[in-house]
């Protein structure tokens, strides 16, 4: 899918630039040589125009552009480039030859590949920055982490490839086959060794098997292989086991101690398979988690769904050694109920009445791939639903085995099984293939238990799931400990006796520190947050925005006079906080019907245009539209898309339920959002204005945040959306401009950081979100960024190498496309929220160790024991808990040309968390990444809307249809519209 960017101006053409150079270079590519999903180092085959001096204006003399070298990530901190906050640009080593786009991709590959000869490594992995030391800032404390130390005896681990013929898709059936093989041949052919099997292609043993390759024949009862088979019989499989490699425990020990740089993934994988073998046999496996009613009482979510409790388990290399990370979890599953009951619950349909084609398509979408059991037979047979018939069972016919007689499904069940179907108006479920369909009446089918529901949950289901699984920290800690004891790893013969693995049953004690909260600056006042929060009583915003032209529309059923009272009090609150707010609306406040949202908004825009003409200010824009939303949800996405992409209106939406209370706290929170939407600042770090933030305020620095959001499972036609924000003020670092673009479905690497395209009229056209944001920083600050800090959200560890290779290359190309030799040093930090590490107070009874919710204190940082053995990473709990157990954010530095120390990066990240515009609390992830997340979801509203069903509309053929991503109006882009 081609990328289409929302919120961006048209890319720059070479003919628009004053002095194009003559050199040519490599463009974006998807060359080989990488791992994972097949993307390696970007190729250099596509041409790129020479670097161009295409910043908006010449920089002032102070903004030197002597670029730093493209630092090689060497094997020790001493080999890192001598770039520091004190060094001037003239003292830096010369810029490498590859200062144009021509050799850039090749240079990036060389830069990002380890070059030091010792300690030993391999070319498989990139060498990420080594930990520059441990942090020392803050109060030292000790916390508990849900990491359990794993000790491994020396074993001669062997890896064997497994091939089963005929091919088996089900992991459960594959395990049954291997279990049967072990049962039959362990004494005679396997050397009395019990293997660990991953359910797919890999089998591990603690010592060699007495063969290099061998074929076995295994027979299974057919009902274990295909429960829907019409006749039960034994089925025969040929299993080939062939030696693949030997895993090296010594290599693992060297890696954990920092004497080996290349991660021994195969050895870790082998041990992980051993530890997962027993729970994989007993429980339902979902990714790295296990679920089963034995692990906790299931509960109802509503609409035919229930939740199952379970646990997450992952083996990780850490500073303390191998660590088993275990956390409690819960997932949505289908209730094992009759299909007719599910349809009635899930869609609120009356199953006694005929269904429309639209309703039938909804059922088809909900049940496709779901396994059902027929209840009218003594033995349970399961079938996988492939479709829903277009005809009801009373009209649906098929040919009997005699190949002559055609009979309806309803008649067949009446004559063959003596069952009179009650719901003959309902269609039948279809299993099998289109050529050999199997028709199953819904009322006779029960959903098989243990099937995960992977589609989007509605708001009520999410609330029920959170309510059921929300545990206070001490309760969650106890639940995790109980789960570890239940698993009894040390009592498992495969784990302990066969492979020599021992798992400690105590959560790890970890050294931590509590970073101090930063001093915040308001208008003539300072504020020191306590416990991650503060208030704005008697405080004024440091830069109050100005609103001269505004109006309000009410779509709710609140009293017609309410909008006037609400606006009066909201304006009073904004004014008291330092904003300049005209008390009179540009056009009269109005109330409109909730089903006429678009008509009302277009009419308001038309009235405003006319009014500006009347008062002699034609061309002016409405600065703010206050919108009281309809009582029924579903209009928000439509309103934002229309206002921001068609009408050019910045809006503030208010929920009628909250607005009607007219509480000061609510009005204050709304005023914070309004201020940044009209160009103001709420607060600033005191150290920022006093130029006292290392590696940020010493020279012009731009801070990026980036994220990619993917569509919900099952939405195969919806694109992924990448969003990038960047700070537009320096040294304050509070205003962030946001851009976004669509890209291929579930594509994780951001495709539109830099792009080069050919236009028939304009020639080579350069663009991309990083390029545009760098230009906008120059316009906003009259400075050229001399340092880049890039916080990248939403990247899993398995994608680190590909994301770094591609996105750092794109960042470099974007810089060089703006000015020859322009290579500002970059620090690239991955922000991970979706992990399962939890931190608990070592002593829950000590009030000095927890906040009011019982969670660890805001500002708690960990960079020891449970962190990467050699990499530059840390866990930061920057926020105060509200309910449940706080989740720290994991920050991992993948690239660092700015030579951050542990303290400087940890303190910067923590302090930025106090600058989030929408509240007077520190937030859990660094604001640039948070803003990118908000911007990406705003873009998803544009193309999917916010309907309660799937967030999309179904076409006549049942496929989901999505809008193209529209461009945001320029006046909207200039402010933080996504807040």
Secondary structure, DSSP 8 states (H G I E B T S, - for coil): ----EES----EEGGGSS---S--EE-----S---TTS--S--S-SEE------SSS---TTS-----------SSGGGS----SS--GGGS----S--SGGGHHHHHHHHTS----SS---TTS----B-------SEEEEEEESEEEEEE----EEEEEEEEES----HHHHHHHHHHHHHHHTTTTSTT---EE-SSSEEEEES--S-SEEEEEEEEEHHHH-TT-SS--EEEEEEEEEEEEE--HHHHHHHHTTS--S--HHHHHHHHHHHHHHHHHHSEEETTEEE-GGGS--EEEETTEEEEEEEEEEEEEETTEEEEEEEEEEEEEE-S-BHHHHHHHHH---TTS---HHHHHHHHHHHTT-EEEETTSSS--EEE--EEEEEETTT-EEE-TTSS-EEEHHHHHHHHS----S-TTSEEEEEE-SSSEEEEEGGGEEE-SS-B--S---HHHHHHHHHHH---HHHHHHHHHHHHHHH-GGG-HIIIIIT-EEE-SS-EEEEEEE----EEEETTEEEE-BTTB---TT---TB--EE-SEEEEE-SSS-TTHHHHHHHHHHHHHHHTT-EE-SS-SS--EE--GGGHHHHHHHHHHHHHHHHHHTT-TT----EEEEE--SSSS-HHHHHHIIIIII---EEEE-HHHHTT--HHHHHHHHHHHHHHTT-BS-EEHHHHTT-STTTSSS-EEEEEEEEE---TT-TTS-EEEEEEEE-STTT---EEEEEEEESTT--S-S-SSEEEEETTTEEEEE-HHHHHHHHHHHHHSS--SEEEEEEES--GGGHHHHHHHHHHHHHHHHHTTSTT---EEEEEEEE-S----EEES-TT-GGGB-TTSSB-TTEEE-SSSS-SSB-EEEEE-S---SS----EEEEEEEESS---HHHHHHHHHHHTT--TT-SB--SS-HHHHHHHHHHHHHHHHHHTT-SSSSSEE-TTS-EE--------HHHHTS-TT-
